Amino acid sequence: MGLKSHYTLLLGIFSLLLLPTLFSLYSLGGVLKHYERSEYLRIADFDLKVLETKKAIDSLKIKKIDDELAYRYATLIAKYASVFELDPLDIVSLIYQESSFNPQAISPTGDYGLMGINWHYVGRHRVKDPRDLLTVETNLRIGVEMLNFWREFTRKNTNKDDVIPFFFNHYNQGVVPKNGDYAKKVMNVRKKLALNQILIPNYLLAMERHDPANISP
């Protein structure tokens, strides 16, 4: 075999070895185009929202919720809170008031699951069977949708600057709330969660955000 043929053979082998690498880099480049800086920041913000929501759930110290389950709940709450631009702490507070985070909760008045979805007024229009409301994600999706509905209803029908207590009451009692006791209970939980977020430093969140601030205790 001549020298030229030898070099041609080596070049062919080298090309075959290099092709998978070039293909991988090309594919990676295509993937990275979908993750521009703005998209990356949006994803990072969502991750932060999940961690903050989990921190709120953890602060409630519910015995039956382990770390994995708290993260699952936090992810779903953050997901639907983002869809409707609601504060995850509002949702956590309402869930705690409705069911104490018991996904199998059923009240005598026909309220089902985490967010206490009433079968007669809401559930039967969205699912085929009442027990479908005991599915965690289904319940959260419908509950957050209804909370958003009552928030918008309250914004249009009240002159009050702070609409939060009012839409909690509407969520629980419909168009004409009989009293404000329900909202007071939810707001008490909400205030405790907010205070915990302020008073208990979360070093994990600071590290996740690569915060240059001092993160030592």
Secondary structure, 3 states (H helix, E strand, C coil): CCHHHHHHHHHHHHHHHHHHHHHHHHHHHHHHHCCCHHHHHHHHHHHHHHHHHHHHHHHCCCCCCCHHHHHHHHHHHHHHHHHHCCCHHHHHHHHHHHHCCCCCCECCCCEECCCCEECCCCHHHCCCCHHHHHCHHHHHHHHHHHHHHHHHHHHHHCCCCCCHHHHHHHHHHCCCCCCCHHHHHHHHHHHHHHHHHHHCCCHHHHHHCCCCCCCCC
